[in-house]
Amino acid sequence: MVDDDGSGGTGRIDFEADSSDSALVIAQGHARARSIELWEGAFLVGSLNKAGPELWQLS
């Protein structure tokens, strides 16, 4: 899920990755400067939040 997709709500981007580190790289590219949640099915894997220039917080 991507927060604030430009319409004032959230958006969803489905993708597949070969590994968890590849998934983070792909998600970061889609996030741009927005916060995102990473899900695998119904399981919340974590979230990425833009903490500063070139700095992301993973939780």
N, C-alpha and C positions, 0 to 999 in steps of 0.2 A: 504494500500500500504506500502510496506517495501522498504526503500532505500537501494541500493547496496546489492543485493541478492547474491553476489559472482561472478556474470557474468558481473558486471559493470553497471547494469541497476536496474530497480525496479521489485519487485515481488508482487504478490497478494495472500493473505491468506483469505479465506472465513471461517467464523465461526459464531455461534449463541451463545448468552449468555442470562441468565435469567434477568440480570439487568445491568445497566451501570457500576457499580463497578466491577461486574464479568467480563465484557468486557474489562476493563482496566487491570485486572490481567491476563487474557488470552493474550491480546495484548502485555503486557510487557514480558511475557514468550516467545512469538514469536519474539519479537524485539531483544532480547539479547543486543548488544551494538549499535544497529542501530536506526535510526529515523524512525518513522512510522506515517502514517495518518490513522485516524479512520473514516470510512464512513458508513452511513446508507442509502443504495440506492444511490441516486445522491447527498445526503446532507453530507457535510464535518462536522463531529462531533467535531474533534479536532486532535491534534498531540501529540506524545510523543517523546521527545529528551533526549538522555543520557547526563546529565549535569555533572556527576562525579560518583565516586564509590558509589553505593547504592543510587544514586540521579537521579531522572527523572524530567524533566520539562514538564508540561502539558499545552498546549495552545489550 
